[in-house]
Amino acid sequence: MAEHHNPRFRPFAHHRGRGRGSWNHANKRPRIIGPKGAELSRYRDQQYKGSRYELEQKLLKSTTLYIGNLSFYTTEEQVHEVFSQAGDIKRIIMGLDRKKKTPCGFCFVEYFDRADAETAVRFLNGAKLDDRQIRTDWDHGFEDGRQYGRGKSGGQIRDEYRKDFDDGRGGYGYIVQQSLLEGTNSHKLQLPPSNHLHRPME
């Protein structure tokens, strides 16, 4: 891999590998994992229209990755700079708030070759970008419409219920923000420094 020039990016080289399969005592069958160091995580997209087996077969052949826990301010150019270190990128689809059409903290990165995608999973899962530890996971393939958040407010579901203040993801979660606007339970929250309350969009 090439040397890293992005001062806001730190690689996290590690392996999660235990081989291509491990025994699942709950259902008495091997759990599909994938190549060592680039295994499938336990997460499965609940909105996938098909069987679990079909989904896992697609994941094992996919060249598309899901990148999570991004800052709302991280740009497509930054994502490209980091993930192109693993290989040639075919396209990047930035995740958007369904209502506002603004970034909401995730994206899809599609490579031309599976081997390059595996390299990205091995070395970039857990890396830091914009001082955030990002999650790199296999995706079964981008389809139009999946670029939008699935939360009721338009963003990601995780940001609906989040109670902590996250400056990189719009401050408090949506429900807490609504509570603050209505003036209820605001006394239970520890407000952030005043210079964080009105951060302009970049």
Solvent accessible surface area in square Angstrom, and as a share of the most:
residue,aa,sasa,rsa
1,M,115,0.52
2,A,66,0.51
3,E,136,0.61
4,H,69,0.31
5,H,148,0.66
6,N,14,0.07
7,P,131,0.82
8,R,122,0.44
9,F,8,0.03
10,R,148,0.54
11,P,59,0.37
12,F,96,0.40
13,A,74,0.58
14,H,47,0.21
15,H,116,0.52
16,R,84,0.31
17,G,20,0.19
18,R,160,0.58
19,G,26,0.25
20,R,167,0.61
21,G,39,0.38
22,S,25,0.16
23,W,141,0.49
24,N,35,0.18
25,H,135,0.60
26,A,99,0.77
27,N,67,0.34
28,K,138,0.58
29,R,106,0.39
30,P,80,0.50
31,R,26,0.10
32,I,41,0.21
33,I,4,0.02
34,G,1,0.01
35,P,21,0.13
36,K,129,0.55
37,G,1,0.01
38,A,0,0.00
39,E,8,0.04
40,L,6,0.03
41,S,28,0.18
42,R,163,0.60
43,Y,124,0.47
44,R,11,0.04
45,D,16,0.08
46,Q,157,0.70
47,Q,112,0.50
48,Y,38,0.14
49,K,200,0.85
50,G,43,0.42
51,S,56,0.36
52,R,117,0.43
53,Y,142,0.54
54,E,90,0.40
55,L,7,0.03
56,E,7,0.03
57,Q,54,0.24
58,K,96,0.41
59,L,10,0.05
60,L,41,0.21
61,K,154,0.65
62,S,12,0.08
63,T,33,0.19
64,T,6,0.03
65,L,0,0.00
66,Y,39,0.15
67,I,0,0.00
68,G,3,0.03
69,N,39,0.20
70,L,3,0.02
71,S,10,0.06
72,F,37,0.15
73,Y,25,0.10
74,T,4,0.02
75,T,60,0.35
76,E,79,0.35
77,E,125,0.56
78,Q,21,0.09
79,V,0,0.00
80,H,86,0.39
81,E,77,0.34
82,V,0,0.00
83,F,0,0.00
84,S,41,0.27
85,Q,28,0.13
86,A,11,0.08
87,G,18,0.18
88,D,105,0.54
89,I,22,0.11
90,K,114,0.48
91,R,106,0.39
92,I,20,0.10
93,I,26,0.13
94,M,34,0.15
95,G,1,0.01
96,L,46,0.23
97,D,15,0.08
98,R,91,0.33
99,K,131,0.56
100,K,148,0.63
101,K,111,0.47
102,T,50,0.29
103,P,48,0.30
104,C,3,0.02
105,G,3,0.02
106,F,10,0.04
107,C,0,0.00
108,F,4,0.02
109,V,0,0.00
110,E,23,0.10
111,Y,2,0.01
112,F,121,0.51
113,D,80,0.42
114,R,46,0.17
115,A,66,0.51
116,D,33,0.17
117,A,0,0.00
118,E,29,0.13
119,T,31,0.18
120,A,0,0.00
121,V,1,0.01
122,R,55,0.20
123,F,59,0.25
124,L,0,0.00
125,N,18,0.09
126,G,12,0.11
127,A,0,0.00
128,K,73,0.31
129,L,1,0.01
130,D,22,0.11
131,D,123,0.64
132,R,35,0.13
133,Q,98,0.43
134,I,3,0.02
135,R,103,0.38
136,T,1,0.01
137,D,8,0.04
138,W,14,0.05
139,D,9,0.05
140,H,24,0.11
141,G,20,0.19
142,F,33,0.14
143,E,103,0.46
144,D,129,0.67
145,G,39,0.37
146,R,41,0.15
147,Q,25,0.11
148,Y,63,0.24
149,G,4,0.04
150,R,94,0.34
151,G,2,0.02
152,K,169,0.71
153,S,21,0.14
154,G,0,0.00
155,G,10,0.09
156,Q,27,0.12
157,I,93,0.47
158,R,109,0.40
159,D,16,0.08
160,E,9,0.04
161,Y,131,0.50
162,R,28,0.10
163,K,153,0.65
164,D,82,0.42
165,F,55,0.23
166,D,22,0.11
167,D,40,0.21
168,G,10,0.10
169,R,3,0.01
170,G,42,0.40
171,G,9,0.08
172,Y,14,0.05
173,G,1,0.01
174,Y,93,0.35
175,I,86,0.43
176,V,15,0.09
177,Q,67,0.30
178,Q,66,0.29
179,S,21,0.13
180,L,51,0.25
181,L,146,0.73
182,E,125,0.56
183,G,53,0.51
184,T,66,0.38
185,N,81,0.42
186,S,44,0.29
187,H,147,0.66
188,K,146,0.62
189,L,45,0.22
190,Q,167,0.74
191,L,109,0.54
192,P,18,0.11
193,P,81,0.51
194,S,91,0.59
195,N,116,0.59
196,H,67,0.30
197,L,84,0.42
198,H,158,0.70
199,R,95,0.35
200,P,104,0.66
201,M,119,0.53
202,E,153,0.68
